[in-house]
Amino acid sequence: MVSSQVREEALQSAIPAIPLESIENSFTKNRIISADELDAAPYIVESAGENLTIGTGDEIFARGSFLIGTTSFEIYRVGRT
């Protein structure tokens, strides 16, 4: 029978911290857009891979109008009030 269990391993070294410059946009470059802008924006349908998260360089399937020649995109989510 297969069952889950906790496994412990000693670390050979500390887990490296994520450099601040890699994640600072998440904290410093927030942007508020209107509900109409969000409704009109293109949106991601799914990841082209089997990943649960999407990052730089990953391929996605999306719907909507994209400007020709655009190579960088911003991702928005509906915030909580």
Sequence and secondary structure as in RCSB ss.txt:
>XXXX:A:sequence
MVSSQVREEALQSAIPAIPLESIENSFTKNRIISADELDAAPYIVESAGENLTIGTGDEIFARGSFLIGTTSFEI
YRVGRT
>XXXX:A:secstr
           SS      HHHHTHHHH      HHHHHHS EEEEESSS SS  TT  EEEES   TT      
      
